[in-house]
């Protein structure tokens, strides 16, 4: 057998493999992330040099590598002038941000409170934001709006589409 015919047969075989065979189509499997820790009916107290700084309670908590997912969350912040508490149906705690969803109630020891369906709380800046409709109370006074940003350090509130029900004192 001539060497040229041998190489022609090999080249023809390789060309047939190139055009006739298709590569195997493999599916990319997506794996669900597995929690590192599951907590039920838990309470986490955070301490600093001044004492108790925050309390985080929940009915079920899933700890992942970078976040906590919590059902029936109750968070209390004790680092400011006034004690602040946030309760919600569910929450995501990641870094310094606490994202709460479903029947959120924010209240402070000085009497200021508001209710909303979605709230974001930043532990470092102590700013509470709600991009959805809210109802706020302080004593007998009531405020309704479409969004709120509240800085609990400076006690400055920013809101949109506000309707205020203010009770005047009679003389």
C-alpha positions, 0 to 999 in steps of 0.5 A: 500500500502506497503511503499517499493512499494511507494518508488519504484514507486517514484524512478522509476518516478525520473529515467524516468524523468532523462533519458526521459526528456531533459533540455531546450536548451536556446539560449544565446542572444547577445546584441549590445552595445548601444552608450552613446552619438552620436555626429554629426559634432563635435569639442572637444578642450582639454585644459591644464594649458599651453593652447590648447593641442589638437583638435578632429573633426569629422562628426559622433562620437559615445561615448561608455563607454571606447572609441569613434568611429569617422567618418571623423576624424581630430586630431590636437596635439599642445603639442610639439615643432611643431603642428601635424595634422592627418586626416583619414576616420575613427578612434577609440579613446581609452585611449591615443591611436588613431587608424586611418583607410583609407586615413590617412595623418599625417603632422607637421608644420615643413614640414614632412608628410606621407600618409598611410592606417592605423596609430596608434598614442599614445598621451602620447609618441607622437609616430606614427606607420603605419604597412602598406605601406606609402609615406613620404614627406619633401619639395621636398624629397620623401620616400616610405616604407613598415612601419614607426615608427615616434617619434615626440619628438625626431624626429627619424624615423624607417622604413622598405623597404625604397626607397628614392627620394632625390633632391640635390641642384645644385651649 
